[in-house]
């Protein structure tokens, strides 16, 4: 599986588990992919063992899915870990482009901590 496809699947996973309800059309428009691709990606999740729930036109990835807990544990940080990461990133020179990229990625994960 190529990296862009994995990135698209992860973006879709984030949307299907978020607090906003999306139809296939909404997902297609937001991710810039065809509706058929959305259905194929949802089937990919289902085939991988994730529980997909459909209510009306809205699809959701059930957070009780077997692998979902494993994935969330991989990206979960304790409050102490989050503080250390934040401190380390803040100590990098502001002109460093990687700092901005790291801040953006990690702060999206750590947002609930701050």
C-alpha positions as CSV (number, residue, x, y, z in Angstrom):
1,X,0.0,0.0,0.0
2,X,1.4,3.4,-1.0
3,X,2.0,6.2,1.5
4,X,-0.6,8.6,-0.1
5,X,-3.3,5.9,0.3
6,X,-2.4,5.3,3.9
7,X,-2.5,9.0,4.5
8,X,-6.0,9.2,2.9
9,X,-7.2,6.2,5.0
10,X,-5.9,7.9,8.2
11,X,-7.6,11.2,7.3
12,X,-10.9,9.3,6.6
13,X,-10.5,7.3,9.9
14,X,-10.1,10.6,11.7
15,X,-13.3,12.0,10.1
16,X,-15.3,8.8,10.7
17,X,-14.4,8.9,14.4
18,X,-14.8,12.6,15.0
19,X,-17.6,14.5,16.5
20,X,-19.1,15.6,13.1
21,X,-21.4,13.3,11.1
22,X,-20.5,13.1,7.5
23,X,-22.3,11.5,4.5
24,X,-20.4,9.9,1.7
25,X,-20.9,13.0,-0.3
26,X,-19.5,15.2,2.5
27,X,-16.5,12.9,2.9
28,X,-15.9,12.8,-0.9
29,X,-16.0,16.6,-1.1
30,X,-13.7,17.2,1.9
31,X,-11.1,14.6,0.9
32,X,-11.3,15.4,-2.8
33,X,-12.0,11.8,-3.8
34,X,-14.9,10.1,-5.6
35,X,-17.8,8.7,-3.7
36,X,-16.9,5.3,-5.0
37,X,-13.5,5.6,-3.5
38,X,-15.1,6.5,-0.2
39,X,-17.1,3.2,-0.3
40,X,-14.0,1.3,-1.2
41,X,-12.1,2.8,1.7
42,X,-14.9,2.0,4.1
43,X,-14.9,-1.6,2.8
44,X,-11.1,-1.6,3.5
45,X,-11.7,-0.7,7.1
46,X,-14.5,-3.3,7.4
47,X,-12.2,-6.0,5.8
48,X,-9.5,-5.0,8.3
49,X,-11.8,-5.8,11.2
50,X,-13.1,-2.4,12.0
51,X,-16.8,-2.0,12.9
52,X,-18.6,0.4,10.6
53,X,-21.9,1.8,11.6
54,X,-24.4,3.4,9.3
55,X,-27.3,5.5,10.5
56,X,-29.3,7.0,7.6
57,X,-26.7,8.4,5.2
58,X,-24.0,8.8,7.9
59,X,-21.1,6.3,8.3
60,X,-19.1,6.0,11.6
61,X,-16.2,4.0,12.6
62,X,-17.0,2.4,15.9
63,X,-14.4,3.2,18.5
64,X,-14.9,-0.2,20.1
65,X,-13.4,-1.8,16.9
66,X,-10.7,-4.3,17.8
67,X,-7.8,-2.4,16.3
68,X,-9.0,1.1,17.1
69,X,-7.9,0.8,20.8
70,X,-4.5,-0.4,19.7
71,X,-4.1,2.6,17.3
72,X,-5.3,5.1,19.9
73,X,-2.8,3.7,22.4
74,X,0.0,4.3,19.9
75,X,-0.8,8.0,19.7
76,X,-1.9,8.6,23.2
77,X,0.5,10.5,25.5
78,X,0.3,10.8,29.2
79,X,0.2,14.3,30.6
80,X,3.8,14.0,31.6
81,X,4.8,12.8,28.1
82,X,2.9,15.6,26.5
83,X,4.6,18.2,28.7
84,X,8.1,16.8,27.8
85,X,7.3,16.8,24.1
86,X,5.9,20.3,24.3
87,X,9.0,21.5,26.1
88,X,11.4,19.8,23.7
89,X,9.7,21.3,20.7
90,X,9.5,24.8,22.2
91,X,13.3,24.6,22.7
92,X,14.0,24.3,19.0
93,X,14.9,27.5,17.1
94,X,11.8,29.3,15.7
95,X,13.3,29.4,12.2
96,X,13.5,25.6,12.0
97,X,10.8,24.5,9.5
98,X,10.7,21.0,11.1
99,X,9.6,22.7,14.4
100,X,6.5,24.1,12.8
101,X,5.6,20.8,11.2
102,X,6.2,18.9,14.5
103,X,4.1,21.5,16.5
104,X,1.3,21.2,14.0
105,X,1.2,17.4,14.1
106,X,1.7,16.9,17.8
107,X,-0.6,19.7,18.9
108,X,-3.4,18.1,17.0
109,X,-2.9,15.0,19.1
110,X,-2.2,16.9,22.3
111,X,-5.0,19.4,21.9
112,X,-7.2,17.8,24.6
113,X,-4.2,18.2,27.1
114,X,-4.0,22.0,26.8
